[in-house]
Amino acid sequence: MEVLKVIRQNDVEPGYASAEPAEYKKRFAARAVLKDAAGRIALLHAAQRNYYKLPGGGVEEGEDMALALARELLEEVGAVAEVTGEIGRVEEWRAYGDGLHQVSDAYTAVVTGAIGEPDFTESELAEGFSVVWAKDVDEAIELVLSAEANADAGVKFMTTRDSAILYRAKELQ
């Protein structure tokens, strides 16, 4: 899969002065630009820190990307979906904490049935997660970028990652 973007700590926190971790924990994730029958794009809104992100998440032990993405879309959006194409990969090198090298593979997908209720985790509920449908890719980009000015480093990583994915999805339309 083509690498769209590599994001390092200094990209989201210019002048980051702490030492790089000796080793980074590696985490694989699957993400989607998910469209419904009307062409709207699913985003998750986290009310507590007021940011928007694409649905998707970590690949669990024993899962492949397709299975992980299907599970995440069902859990976070309440949607059964069909993958329609590859968008690309974003690599994040998060130096804070113990260090995390997150590799997110992104896909285009369409909802294939009725949309049910999401099954958010306790931490997602605490963040105030809800599903929001952007009218198109331009509105999705605008919403994702809306958190950038006052966001913490974790949100800036997500914003940078998801905007790169959305911009490429727009190019591929």
Number of C-alpha atoms within 10 A of each C-alpha: 10 10 13 17 15 15 18 17 22 14 15 20 13 9 9 14 9 9 8 15 14 8 11 16 12 12 16 17 21 25 28 32 25 26 21 18 10 8 15 19 23 28 26 21 23 18 14 11 14 16 24 28 25 27 23 27 20 18 20 13 7 7 12 13 18 14 13 22 28 20 21 26 26 21 19 24 25 19 24 19 23 16 17 11 14 16 26 20 23 23 19 22 21 23 20 15 8 12 17 17 18 19 19 26 25 28 21 21 23 20 20 14 12 10 14 12 12 17 15 18 12 9 9 15 14 12 16 16 22 17 19 17 17 18 14 15 20 13 14 26 21 13 20 26 19 15 19 18 8 12 16 13 17 12 20 22 21 21 25 20 23 26 19 20 27 22 16 15 20 14 8 11 6
